[in-house]
């Protein structure tokens, strides 16, 4: 299979991986032949990438750090919690929810179990979801990214559980923000920005009341918009005043936000998002944490489709851990536009005169 932007998909292409809604129902099933109407519907739902079949790459399987089933269970837990809180007339005064801590501890355990099987895998957030559910998926993406860094830093089980729960719940204070602001398509006003910024304090106050939730989890909700140079909010903390969990989750939050499709802009490429983070080193974020974070990101994951400087089209067949810009690629179309006749792979690490010029 190959992974393509919706703009590069054509009627007649065949879906190679089922696209599901968050309640588990199938939007487009495996083997579905795409039509103009189907493609238009996917665009409307905010799905801008999908997997399609290609006989030349049928043996290539995308790398998944967590299963669709685990992601779906986490999504439902976050959605249920957020819906419960938004139904309350006075969020700040909410009593403890006894099930919250245990529910998210179990989910965090599932994440850690799956990630522990792939401790050296690089991450690419190749998830097919609609843009209206951004807030819920953002927490899941941040959890995956944060836990990978926690594993890399040698955190023990208790620390990983605290970090994972912090990542799942860091944005819970957004329940106090009017829902229309979550996916607003135009620039927010100064008054709306002030309202949104209260979510850090609200999140802290909600989580601080919960039995079974570590005080550190509540602290991360309060600190995740603090910045290394003191320019963040709500308290203008700087450097080591910000807990390491908060710093890790802040970096993961920014990376996931940049590489996600939003109502008001296109995605950043992983490469551009990494460049953005590195440019903020020791300003917004600790440069050492950024470098460690970026060492676990892949720019061109297996099955992604790329254009080479030779004019050929290729699909990534293997990644290079130490040189993320130089994967192994399989040619599927020659420079003259004709399909490649034989299976031909190029290791870009050794073929230094050949480069990737764009993703498709």
NUTORNU-401363 format. One record per residue (C-alpha): residue in one letter; chain; x, y, z. Coordinates in Angstrom, 2 decimals, always signed. Example, Ala and Ser with C-alpha at 12.3 -4.5 7.8 and 13.67 -1.06 7.14 Angstrom:
# residues 2
gupa->a&gumi->A&px->+12.30&py->-4.50&pz->+7.80
gupa->s&gumi->A&px->+13.67&py->-1.06&pz->+7.14
//
This chain:
# residues 360
gupa->x&gumi->A&px->+0.00&py->+0.00&pz->+0.00
gupa->x&gumi->A&px->+0.99&py->+3.64&pz->-0.20
gupa->x&gumi->A&px->+0.09&py->+6.71&pz->+1.84
gupa->x&gumi->A&px->-1.09&py->+9.67&pz->-0.24
gupa->x&gumi->A&px->-2.42&py->+13.17&pz->+0.20
gupa->x&gumi->A&px->-6.04&py->+13.45&pz->-0.90
gupa->x&gumi->A&px->-4.94&py->+15.78&pz->-3.73
gupa->x&gumi->A&px->-2.90&py->+12.92&pz->-5.22
gupa->x&gumi->A&px->-5.71&py->+10.33&pz->-5.02
gupa->x&gumi->A&px->-7.68&py->+9.55&pz->-8.16
gupa->x&gumi->A&px->-11.09&py->+8.00&pz->-8.86
gupa->x&gumi->A&px->-10.54&py->+4.28&pz->-9.30
gupa->x&gumi->A&px->-7.91&py->+4.05&pz->-6.53
gupa->x&gumi->A&px->-8.71&py->+1.36&pz->-3.96
gupa->x&gumi->A&px->-8.76&py->+1.99&pz->-0.19
gupa->x&gumi->A&px->-6.00&py->-0.09&pz->+1.46
gupa->x&gumi->A&px->-6.86&py->+0.65&pz->+5.10
gupa->x&gumi->A&px->-10.37&py->+1.05&pz->+6.50
gupa->x&gumi->A&px->-11.31&py->+4.59&pz->+7.50
gupa->x&gumi->A&px->-13.50&py->+4.58&pz->+10.61
gupa->x&gumi->A&px->-15.34&py->+7.18&pz->+12.62
gupa->x&gumi->A&px->-14.57&py->+7.54&pz->+16.29
gupa->x&gumi->A&px->-17.60&py->+5.50&pz->+17.32
gupa->x&gumi->A&px->-16.12&py->+2.60&pz->+15.36
gupa->x&gumi->A&px->-18.42&py->+2.72&pz->+12.33
gupa->x&gumi->A&px->-16.84&py->+2.34&pz->+8.90
gupa->x&gumi->A&px->-16.67&py->+5.42&pz->+6.71
gupa->x&gumi->A&px->-14.89&py->+3.70&pz->+3.84
gupa->x&gumi->A&px->-14.01&py->+0.04&pz->+3.97
gupa->x&gumi->A&px->-10.98&py->-1.91&pz->+2.85
gupa->x&gumi->A&px->-11.21&py->-2.55&pz->-0.89
gupa->x&gumi->A&px->-13.63&py->+0.32&pz->-1.57
gupa->x&gumi->A&px->-13.12&py->+1.83&pz->-5.01
gupa->x&gumi->A&px->-12.86&py->+5.60&pz->-4.73
gupa->x&gumi->A&px->-15.13&py->+7.86&pz->-6.76
gupa->x&gumi->A&px->-15.27&py->+11.62&pz->-7.15
gupa->x&gumi->A&px->-18.11&py->+11.68&pz->-4.60
gupa->x&gumi->A&px->-16.18&py->+9.62&pz->-2.05
gupa->x&gumi->A&px->-13.11&py->+11.82&pz->-2.45
gupa->x&gumi->A&px->-15.22&py->+14.96&pz->-2.00
gupa->x&gumi->A&px->-16.79&py->+13.51&pz->+1.16
gupa->x&gumi->A&px->-13.38&py->+12.70&pz->+2.65
gupa->x&gumi->A&px->-12.21&py->+16.26&pz->+2.02
gupa->x&gumi->A&px->-15.35&py->+17.62&pz->+3.66
gupa->x&gumi->A&px->-14.74&py->+15.47&pz->+6.75
gupa->x&gumi->A&px->-11.21&py->+16.81&pz->+7.02
gupa->x&gumi->A&px->-9.42&py->+13.59&pz->+6.00
gupa->x&gumi->A&px->-6.50&py->+14.78&pz->+3.92
gupa->x&gumi->A&px->-4.40&py->+11.58&pz->+3.77
gupa->x&gumi->A&px->-5.32&py->+7.95&pz->+3.17
gupa->x&gumi->A&px->-3.87&py->+4.58&pz->+2.23
gupa->x&gumi->A&px->-4.50&py->+3.19&pz->-1.24
gupa->x&gumi->A&px->-3.52&py->-0.08&pz->-2.87
gupa->x&gumi->A&px->-0.58&py->-0.39&pz->-5.22
gupa->x&gumi->A&px->+0.59&py->-3.78&pz->-6.52
gupa->x&gumi->A&px->+4.20&py->-2.60&pz->-6.45
gupa->x&gumi->A&px->+4.02&py->-1.91&pz->-2.70
gupa->x&gumi->A&px->+1.58&py->-4.57&pz->-1.50
gupa->x&gumi->A&px->+4.21&py->-6.00&pz->+0.88
gupa->x&gumi->A&px->+4.76&py->-2.67&pz->+2.67
gupa->x&gumi->A&px->+2.89&py->-2.26&pz->+5.95
gupa->x&gumi->A&px->+2.69&py->+1.09&pz->+7.79
gupa->x&gumi->A&px->+4.35&py->+1.23&pz->+11.19
gupa->x&gumi->A&px->+1.82&py->+1.75&pz->+14.00
gupa->x&gumi->A&px->+3.08&py->+2.66&pz->+17.47
gupa->x&gumi->A&px->-0.34&py->+1.96&pz->+19.03
gupa->x&gumi->A&px->-3.23&py->-0.05&pz->+17.63
gupa->x&gumi->A&px->-6.44&py->+1.45&pz->+16.29
gupa->x&gumi->A&px->-8.30&py->-0.37&pz->+19.09
gupa->x&gumi->A&px->-6.21&py->+1.25&pz->+21.83
gupa->x&gumi->A&px->-6.56&py->+4.66&pz->+20.20
gupa->x&gumi->A&px->-10.32&py->+4.23&pz->+19.96
gupa->x&gumi->A&px->-10.65&py->+3.24&pz->+23.65
gupa->x&gumi->A&px->-8.60&py->+6.27&pz->+24.68
gupa->x&gumi->A&px->-10.68&py->+8.52&pz->+22.45
gupa->x&gumi->A&px->-13.93&py->+7.29&pz->+24.01
gupa->x&gumi->A&px->-12.59&py->+7.77&pz->+27.55
gupa->x&gumi->A&px->-11.52&py->+11.36&pz->+26.85
gupa->x&gumi->A&px->-14.74&py->+12.10&pz->+24.99
gupa->x&gumi->A&px->-16.90&py->+10.68&pz->+27.82
gupa->x&gumi->A&px->-15.01&py->+12.67&pz->+30.45
gupa->x&gumi->A&px->-15.16&py->+15.91&pz->+28.49
gupa->x&gumi->A&px->-18.87&py->+15.47&pz->+27.74
gupa->x&gumi->A&px->-19.58&py->+14.79&pz->+31.42
gupa->x&gumi->A&px->-17.72&py->+17.92&pz->+32.47
gupa->x&gumi->A&px->-19.28&py->+20.16&pz->+29.83
gupa->x&gumi->A&px->-22.72&py->+19.04&pz->+30.98
gupa->x&gumi->A&px->-22.00&py->+20.39&pz->+34.47
gupa->x&gumi->A&px->-23.29&py->+23.93&pz->+35.08
gupa->x&gumi->A&px->-20.31&py->+24.89&pz->+37.23
gupa->x&gumi->A&px->-17.18&py->+23.11&pz->+36.07
gupa->x&gumi->A&px->-14.89&py->+24.64&pz->+38.68
gupa->x&gumi->A&px->-17.06&py->+23.43&pz->+41.53
gupa->x&gumi->A&px->-17.30&py->+19.87&pz->+40.28
gupa->x&gumi->A&px->-16.93&py->+17.14&pz->+42.86
gupa->x&gumi->A&px->-14.44&py->+14.33&pz->+42.48
gupa->x&gumi->A&px->-15.22&py->+11.73&pz->+39.81
gupa->x&gumi->A&px->-14.04&py->+8.46&pz->+41.43
gupa->x&gumi->A&px->-13.74&py->+6.61&pz->+38.13
gupa->x&gumi->A&px->-11.54&py->+9.19&pz->+36.40
gupa->x&gumi->A&px->-8.18&py->+8.23&pz->+37.87
gupa->x&gumi->A&px->-8.65&py->+4.49&pz->+37.45
gupa->x&gumi->A&px->-10.07&py->+4.85&pz->+33.93
gupa->x&gumi->A&px->-7.10&py->+6.80&pz->+32.65
gupa->x&gumi->A&px->-4.55&py->+4.72&pz->+34.55
gupa->x&gumi->A&px->-5.80&py->+1.61&pz->+32.72
gupa->x&gumi->A&px->-5.63&py->+3.37&pz->+29.35
gupa->x&gumi->A&px->-2.15&py->+4.63&pz->+30.12
gupa->x&gumi->A&px->-1.15&py->+1.05&pz->+30.91
gupa->x&gumi->A&px->-2.35&py->-0.06&pz->+27.47
gupa->x&gumi->A&px->-0.28&py->+2.68&pz->+25.82
gupa->x&gumi->A&px->+2.83&py->+1.74&pz->+27.77
gupa->x&gumi->A&px->+2.41&py->-1.97&pz->+26.99
gupa->x&gumi->A&px->+2.24&py->-1.31&pz->+23.25
gupa->x&gumi->A&px->+5.03&py->+1.28&pz->+23.22
gupa->x&gumi->A&px->+7.32&py->-1.01&pz->+25.23
gupa->x&gumi->A&px->+7.17&py->-3.49&pz->+22.34
gupa->x&gumi->A&px->+8.63&py->-0.87&pz->+19.98
gupa->x&gumi->A&px->+11.02&py->+1.18&pz->+22.16
gupa->x&gumi->A&px->+13.26&py->+2.23&pz->+19.26
gupa->x&gumi->A&px->+10.56&py->+2.98&pz->+16.72
gupa->x&gumi->A&px->+10.36&py->+6.43&pz->+15.21
gupa->x&gumi->A&px->+6.96&py->+8.11&pz->+15.26
gupa->x&gumi->A&px->+4.86&py->+9.58&pz->+12.50
gupa->x&gumi->A&px->+1.30&py->+10.58&pz->+13.38
gupa->x&gumi->A&px->-0.34&py->+8.88&pz->+10.40
gupa->x&gumi->A&px->-3.87&py->+8.92&pz->+11.78
gupa->x&gumi->A&px->-7.06&py->+9.26&pz->+9.75
gupa->x&gumi->A&px->-9.49&py->+11.35&pz->+11.73
gupa->x&gumi->A&px->-11.90&py->+14.21&pz->+11.17
gupa->x&gumi->A&px->-10.79&py->+17.71&pz->+12.08
gupa->x&gumi->A&px->-13.86&py->+18.38&pz->+14.27
gupa->x&gumi->A&px->-12.51&py->+15.91&pz->+16.86
gupa->x&gumi->A&px->-9.10&py->+17.57&pz->+17.00
gupa->x&gumi->A&px->-9.06&py->+18.16&pz->+20.78
gupa->x&gumi->A&px->-9.53&py->+14.47&pz->+21.63
gupa->x&gumi->A&px->-7.02&py->+13.17&pz->+19.10
gupa->x&gumi->A&px->-4.52&py->+15.81&pz->+20.14
gupa->x&gumi->A&px->-4.40&py->+14.36&pz->+23.66
gupa->x&gumi->A&px->-3.83&py->+10.86&pz->+22.27
gupa->x&gumi->A&px->-1.04&py->+11.99&pz->+19.94
gupa->x&gumi->A&px->+0.63&py->+13.93&pz->+22.75
gupa->x&gumi->A&px->+0.45&py->+10.85&pz->+24.99
gupa->x&gumi->A&px->+2.21&py->+8.66&pz->+22.41
gupa->x&gumi->A&px->+4.91&py->+11.25&pz->+21.82
gupa->x&gumi->A&px->+5.45&py->+11.99&pz->+25.51
gupa->x&gumi->A&px->+5.65&py->+8.34&pz->+26.55
gupa->x&gumi->A&px->+8.25&py->+7.63&pz->+23.87
gupa->x&gumi->A&px->+10.42&py->+10.37&pz->+25.37
gupa->x&gumi->A&px->+9.78&py->+9.06&pz->+28.88
gupa->x&gumi->A&px->+10.96&py->+5.61&pz->+27.80
gupa->x&gumi->A&px->+14.03&py->+7.14&pz->+26.16
gupa->x&gumi->A&px->+14.88&py->+9.01&pz->+29.36
gupa->x&gumi->A&px->+14.64&py->+5.81&pz->+31.39
gupa->x&gumi->A&px->+11.58&py->+6.74&pz->+33.43
gupa->x&gumi->A&px->+10.34&py->+4.01&pz->+35.76
gupa->x&gumi->A&px->+6.79&py->+2.63&pz->+35.71
gupa->x&gumi->A&px->+5.46&py->+5.16&pz->+38.21
gupa->x&gumi->A&px->+6.96&py->+8.08&pz->+36.28
gupa->x&gumi->A&px->+5.66&py->+6.78&pz->+32.96
gupa->x&gumi->A&px->+2.17&py->+6.42&pz->+34.42
gupa->x&gumi->A&px->+2.26&py->+9.98&pz->+35.75
gupa->x&gumi->A&px->+3.59&py->+11.29&pz->+32.44
gupa->x&gumi->A&px->+1.02&py->+9.33&pz->+30.41
gupa->x&gumi->A&px->-1.93&py->+10.43&pz->+32.54
gupa->x&gumi->A&px->-0.66&py->+14.01&pz->+32.40
gupa->x&gumi->A&px->-0.60&py->+13.81&pz->+28.60
gupa->x&gumi->A&px->-4.08&py->+12.29&pz->+28.35
gupa->x&gumi->A&px->-5.56&py->+14.96&pz->+30.63
gupa->x&gumi->A&px->-3.39&py->+18.04&pz->+30.11
gupa->x&gumi->A&px->-6.05&py->+19.92&pz->+28.11
gupa->x&gumi->A&px->-9.05&py->+18.91&pz->+30.23
gupa->x&gumi->A&px->-9.55&py->+22.56&pz->+31.24
gupa->x&gumi->A&px->-10.79&py->+23.29&pz->+27.72
gupa->x&gumi->A&px->-14.22&py->+22.15&pz->+28.95
gupa->x&gumi->A&px->-14.62&py->+25.68&pz->+30.32
gupa->x&gumi->A&px->-14.06&py->+27.17&pz->+26.85
gupa->x&gumi->A&px->-17.06&py->+27.58&pz->+24.50
gupa->x&gumi->A&px->-16.89&py->+24.66&pz->+22.06
gupa->x&gumi->A&px->-17.10&py->+26.91&pz->+18.99
gupa->x&gumi->A&px->-13.64&py->+28.22&pz->+19.88
gupa->x&gumi->A&px->-12.08&py->+24.73&pz->+19.75
gupa->x&gumi->A&px->-12.22&py->+24.69&pz->+15.95
gupa->x&gumi->A&px->-12.69&py->+28.35&pz->+15.07
gupa->x&gumi->A&px->-11.82&py->+29.00&pz->+11.41
gupa->x&gumi->A&px->-10.87&py->+32.66&pz->+11.82
gupa->x&gumi->A&px->-8.35&py->+34.46&pz->+13.99
gupa->x&gumi->A&px->-9.39&py->+34.63&pz->+17.64
gupa->x&gumi->A&px->-9.95&py->+38.01&pz->+19.27
gupa->x&gumi->A&px->-7.96&py->+39.28&pz->+22.31
gupa->x&gumi->A&px->-10.98&py->+38.61&pz->+24.54
gupa->x&gumi->A&px->-11.32&py->+35.07&pz->+23.17
gupa->x&gumi->A&px->-7.61&py->+34.50&pz->+23.71
gupa->x&gumi->A&px->-7.92&py->+35.53&pz->+27.35
gupa->x&gumi->A&px->-10.85&py->+33.15&pz->+27.75
gupa->x&gumi->A&px->-8.96&py->+30.25&pz->+26.19
gupa->x&gumi->A&px->-5.94&py->+30.88&pz->+28.39
gupa->x&gumi->A&px->-8.00&py->+30.26&pz->+31.52
gupa->x&gumi->A&px->-8.13&py->+26.55&pz->+30.60
gupa->x&gumi->A&px->-4.76&py->+25.90&pz->+32.26
gupa->x&gumi->A&px->-6.02&py->+27.05&pz->+35.67
gupa->x&gumi->A&px->-9.38&py->+25.31&pz->+35.18
gupa->x&gumi->A&px->-7.66&py->+22.04&pz->+34.27
gupa->x&gumi->A&px->-5.57&py->+22.24&pz->+37.42
gupa->x&gumi->A&px->-8.61&py->+22.85&pz->+39.60
gupa->x&gumi->A&px->-10.55&py->+19.95&pz->+38.05
gupa->x&gumi->A&px->-7.71&py->+17.44&pz->+38.37
gupa->x&gumi->A&px->-6.65&py->+18.58&pz->+41.84
gupa->x&gumi->A&px->-10.05&py->+17.40&pz->+43.11
gupa->x&gumi->A&px->-9.82&py->+13.90&pz->+41.67
gupa->x&gumi->A&px->-8.99&py->+10.87&pz->+43.81
gupa->x&gumi->A&px->-6.50&py->+8.61&pz->+42.11
gupa->x&gumi->A&px->-4.91&py->+11.48&pz->+40.15
gupa->x&gumi->A&px->-1.37&py->+12.46&pz->+41.13
gupa->x&gumi->A&px->-0.77&py->+16.12&pz->+42.10
gupa->x&gumi->A&px->+1.83&py->+16.13&pz->+39.31
gupa->x&gumi->A&px->-0.89&py->+15.43&pz->+36.73
gupa->x&gumi->A&px->-2.78&py->+18.51&pz->+37.92
gupa->x&gumi->A&px->+0.45&py->+20.53&pz->+37.91
gupa->x&gumi->A&px->+1.12&py->+19.64&pz->+34.26
gupa->x&gumi->A&px->-2.37&py->+20.85&pz->+33.29
gupa->x&gumi->A&px->-1.46&py->+24.17&pz->+34.92
gupa->x&gumi->A&px->+2.03&py->+24.44&pz->+33.38
gupa->x&gumi->A&px->+1.71&py->+23.11&pz->+29.83
gupa->x&gumi->A&px->+1.66&py->+26.62&pz->+28.33
gupa->x&gumi->A&px->+4.61&py->+27.89&pz->+30.37
gupa->x&gumi->A&px->+7.71&py->+28.54&pz->+28.27
gupa->x&gumi->A&px->+11.43&py->+28.08&pz->+28.92
gupa->x&gumi->A&px->+12.18&py->+31.83&pz->+28.68
gupa->x&gumi->A&px->+9.29&py->+32.88&pz->+30.93
gupa->x&gumi->A&px->+7.03&py->+34.07&pz->+28.10
gupa->x&gumi->A&px->+4.26&py->+31.54&pz->+28.77
gupa->x&gumi->A&px->+1.18&py->+31.53&pz->+30.97
gupa->x&gumi->A&px->-0.45&py->+31.53&pz->+33.51
gupa->x&gumi->A&px->+2.47&py->+32.24&pz->+35.89
gupa->x&gumi->A&px->+5.42&py->+33.17&pz->+33.67
gupa->x&gumi->A&px->+7.58&py->+30.32&pz->+34.96
gupa->x&gumi->A&px->+10.94&py->+29.75&pz->+33.31
gupa->x&gumi->A&px->+13.62&py->+27.09&pz->+32.99
gupa->x&gumi->A&px->+13.73&py->+24.50&pz->+35.77
gupa->x&gumi->A&px->+10.73&py->+26.10&pz->+37.47
gupa->x&gumi->A&px->+8.66&py->+24.18&pz->+34.90
gupa->x&gumi->A&px->+8.39&py->+20.47&pz->+35.69
gupa->x&gumi->A&px->+10.06&py->+18.19&pz->+33.15
gupa->x&gumi->A&px->+6.75&py->+16.42&pz->+32.44
gupa->x&gumi->A&px->+5.22&py->+19.79&pz->+31.56
gupa->x&gumi->A&px->+8.12&py->+20.62&pz->+29.24
gupa->x&gumi->A&px->+7.92&py->+17.26&pz->+27.44
gupa->x&gumi->A&px->+4.16&py->+17.56&pz->+26.99
gupa->x&gumi->A&px->+4.47&py->+21.15&pz->+25.78
gupa->x&gumi->A&px->+6.90&py->+20.09&pz->+23.04
gupa->x&gumi->A&px->+4.69&py->+17.15&pz->+22.04
gupa->x&gumi->A&px->+1.62&py->+19.41&pz->+22.06
gupa->x&gumi->A&px->+3.20&py->+21.95&pz->+19.72
gupa->x&gumi->A&px->+4.55&py->+19.28&pz->+17.35
gupa->x&gumi->A&px->+1.21&py->+17.46&pz->+17.16
gupa->x&gumi->A&px->-0.69&py->+20.72&pz->+16.66
gupa->x&gumi->A&px->+1.61&py->+21.83&pz->+13.84
gupa->x&gumi->A&px->+1.39&py->+18.51&pz->+11.99
gupa->x&gumi->A&px->-2.42&py->+18.20&pz->+12.37
gupa->x&gumi->A&px->-4.99&py->+19.51&pz->+9.93
gupa->x&gumi->A&px->-6.77&py->+22.49&pz->+11.45
gupa->x&gumi->A&px->-9.88&py->+24.37&pz->+10.36
gupa->x&gumi->A&px->-7.86&py->+27.53&pz->+9.68
gupa->x&gumi->A&px->-4.66&py->+26.17&pz->+8.08
gupa->x&gumi->A&px->-2.96&py->+23.22&pz->+6.39
gupa->x&gumi->A&px->-0.65&py->+20.81&pz->+8.18
gupa->x&gumi->A&px->+3.03&py->+21.54&pz->+8.63
gupa->x&gumi->A&px->+5.23&py->+18.80&pz->+7.24
gupa->x&gumi->A&px->+7.12&py->+16.86&pz->+9.94
gupa->x&gumi->A&px->+10.34&py->+18.39&pz->+8.62
gupa->x&gumi->A&px->+9.00&py->+21.94&pz->+8.95
gupa->x&gumi->A&px->+7.62&py->+21.21&pz->+12.42
gupa->x&gumi->A&px->+11.02&py->+19.90&pz->+13.55
gupa->x&gumi->A&px->+12.71&py->+23.01&pz->+12.14
gupa->x&gumi->A&px->+10.22&py->+25.16&pz->+14.07
gupa->x&gumi->A&px->+10.96&py->+23.36&pz->+17.34
gupa->x&gumi->A&px->+14.73&py->+23.52&pz->+16.88
gupa->x&gumi->A&px->+14.47&py->+27.26&pz->+16.19
gupa->x&gumi->A&px->+12.79&py->+27.72&pz->+19.59
gupa->x&gumi->A&px->+15.57&py->+25.97&pz->+21.51
gupa->x&gumi->A&px->+16.25&py->+27.57&pz->+24.93
gupa->x&gumi->A&px->+13.58&py->+30.15&pz->+24.14
gupa->x&gumi->A&px->+10.24&py->+28.36&pz->+24.27
gupa->x&gumi->A&px->+11.70&py->+24.94&pz->+25.10
gupa->x&gumi->A&px->+14.83&py->+23.32&pz->+26.51
gupa->x&gumi->A&px->+17.01&py->+22.55&pz->+23.49
gupa->x&gumi->A&px->+18.18&py->+19.24&pz->+25.00
gupa->x&gumi->A&px->+14.60&py->+18.01&pz->+25.33
gupa->x&gumi->A&px->+13.83&py->+19.16&pz->+21.78
gupa->x&gumi->A&px->+16.80&py->+17.24&pz->+20.40
gupa->x&gumi->A&px->+15.78&py->+14.10&pz->+22.29
gupa->x&gumi->A&px->+12.20&py->+14.50&pz->+21.11
gupa->x&gumi->A&px->+13.20&py->+14.95&pz->+17.46
gupa->x&gumi->A&px->+15.36&py->+11.82&pz->+17.57
gupa->x&gumi->A&px->+12.13&py->+9.78&pz->+17.80
gupa->x&gumi->A&px->+10.31&py->+11.45&pz->+14.90
gupa->x&gumi->A&px->+10.34&py->+10.08&pz->+11.37
gupa->x&gumi->A&px->+9.84&py->+12.48&pz->+8.49
gupa->x&gumi->A&px->+9.20&py->+9.88&pz->+5.81
gupa->x&gumi->A&px->+7.47&py->+6.81&pz->+7.29
gupa->x&gumi->A&px->+7.12&py->+3.50&pz->+5.50
gupa->x&gumi->A&px->+4.40&py->+3.68&pz->+2.76
gupa->x&gumi->A&px->+4.67&py->+7.48&pz->+2.35
gupa->x&gumi->A&px->+4.82&py->+8.57&pz->-1.29
gupa->x&gumi->A&px->+7.50&py->+11.01&pz->-2.43
gupa->x&gumi->A&px->+8.85&py->+12.74&pz->-5.52
gupa->x&gumi->A&px->+12.61&py->+12.57&pz->-6.16
gupa->x&gumi->A&px->+14.86&py->+15.15&pz->-7.78
gupa->x&gumi->A&px->+15.21&py->+12.70&pz->-10.68
gupa->x&gumi->A&px->+11.51&py->+13.19&pz->-11.47
gupa->x&gumi->A&px->+10.68&py->+9.65&pz->-10.32
gupa->x&gumi->A&px->+7.86&py->+8.82&pz->-7.88
gupa->x&gumi->A&px->+8.69&py->+6.44&pz->-5.04
gupa->x&gumi->A&px->+7.24&py->+4.90&pz->-1.89
gupa->x&gumi->A&px->+9.34&py->+4.70&pz->+1.29
gupa->x&gumi->A&px->+10.10&py->+1.03&pz->+2.01
gupa->x&gumi->A&px->+12.42&py->+1.45&pz->+5.03
gupa->x&gumi->A&px->+13.54&py->+4.26&pz->+7.32
gupa->x&gumi->A&px->+17.06&py->+5.14&pz->+8.36
gupa->x&gumi->A&px->+17.17&py->+5.78&pz->+12.11
gupa->x&gumi->A&px->+20.27&py->+7.94&pz->+12.10
gupa->x&gumi->A&px->+19.57&py->+9.85&pz->+8.87
gupa->x&gumi->A&px->+15.85&py->+10.58&pz->+8.80
gupa->x&gumi->A&px->+16.02&py->+12.52&pz->+5.52
gupa->x&gumi->A&px->+17.58&py->+9.55&pz->+3.71
gupa->x&gumi->A&px->+15.20&py->+6.54&pz->+3.73
gupa->x&gumi->A&px->+15.14&py->+3.56&pz->+1.38
gupa->x&gumi->A&px->+12.61&py->+4.16&pz->-1.42
gupa->x&gumi->A&px->+10.94&py->+1.94&pz->-4.02
gupa->x&gumi->A&px->+10.43&py->+3.45&pz->-7.46
gupa->x&gumi->A&px->+6.84&py->+3.12&pz->-8.72
gupa->x&gumi->A&px->+6.91&py->+5.66&pz->-11.57
gupa->x&gumi->A&px->+9.73&py->+6.72&pz->-13.85
gupa->x&gumi->A&px->+10.59&py->+10.31&pz->-14.72
gupa->x&gumi->A&px->+8.76&py->+9.98&pz->-18.06
gupa->x&gumi->A&px->+5.51&py->+9.25&pz->-16.20
gupa->x&gumi->A&px->+5.49&py->+5.54&pz->-17.04
gupa->x&gumi->A&px->+5.05&py->+2.90&pz->-14.29
gupa->x&gumi->A&px->+8.30&py->+1.22&pz->-13.28
gupa->x&gumi->A&px->+8.70&py->-2.19&pz->-14.89
gupa->x&gumi->A&px->+10.65&py->-3.98&pz->-12.14
gupa->x&gumi->A&px->+11.00&py->-3.63&pz->-8.38
gupa->x&gumi->A&px->+13.80&py->-1.15&pz->-7.92
gupa->x&gumi->A&px->+14.84&py->+0.25&pz->-4.55
gupa->x&gumi->A&px->+17.31&py->+3.04&pz->-3.76
gupa->x&gumi->A&px->+18.97&py->+3.61&pz->-0.39
gupa->x&gumi->A&px->+19.22&py->+7.38&pz->-0.30
gupa->x&gumi->A&px->+21.88&py->+7.21&pz->+2.40
gupa->x&gumi->A&px->+24.27&py->+5.75&pz->-0.15
gupa->x&gumi->A&px->+22.87&py->+7.50&pz->-3.25
gupa->x&gumi->A&px->+23.80&py->+11.02&pz->-2.16
gupa->x&gumi->A&px->+23.03&py->+12.56&pz->-5.57
gupa->x&gumi->A&px->+19.34&py->+11.61&pz->-5.24
gupa->x&gumi->A&px->+17.09&py->+13.56&pz->-2.88
gupa->x&gumi->A&px->+13.42&py->+13.80&pz->-1.93
gupa->x&gumi->A&px->+11.96&py->+17.08&pz->-3.14
gupa->x&gumi->A&px->+8.36&py->+16.68&pz->-1.89
gupa->x&gumi->A&px->+5.81&py->+14.37&pz->-0.32
gupa->x&gumi->A&px->+2.73&py->+13.40&pz->-2.31
//
